[in-house]
Amino acid sequence: MGDTGGYSVGWLTLSLINAGLAQGKGRSGLNWFLASLLLGPFATFLIVVWDRPAPRR
């Protein structure tokens, strides 16, 4: 059996980083944290590429 503990810690760390990136862009950190648990690096790509949401009035 392989050691998957390192991958799990890395995936969780990436999800936390993505939550911080999302909050910095004015998006929900919790939602992006959860999405990152499923999407991983693809979620990072989406956060970086998508523009900030338009401000609400």
QUIHU-V143286 format. One record per pair of residues at least 12 apart in sequence whose ideal C-beta (glycine too) atoms are under 10 Angstrom apart, sorted by the first residue. I is the first residue (numbers start at 1). GAP is how many residues later the second one is. Records with the same first field share a line. If there is no record, write none. Layout:
BEGIN
I = GAP, GAP
END
This chain:
BEGIN
10 = 30
11 = 25, 26, 29, 30
12 = 21, 24, 25
14 = 22, 23, 25, 26, 27, 29, 30
15 = 17, 18, 19, 20, 21, 22, 23, 24, 25, 28, 29
16 = 13, 17, 20
17 = 16, 19, 27, 30
18 = 14, 15, 17, 18, 19, 21, 22, 23, 25, 26, 28, 29, 30
19 = 12, 13, 14, 15, 16, 17, 24, 28
20 = 12, 13, 27
21 = 15, 22, 23, 26, 27
22 = 13, 14, 21, 22, 24, 25, 28
24 = 23, 28
25 = 22, 23, 25, 26, 27, 28
26 = 25, 26, 27, 28, 29
27 = 20, 23, 25, 26
32 = 12, 14, 15
35 = 12
END
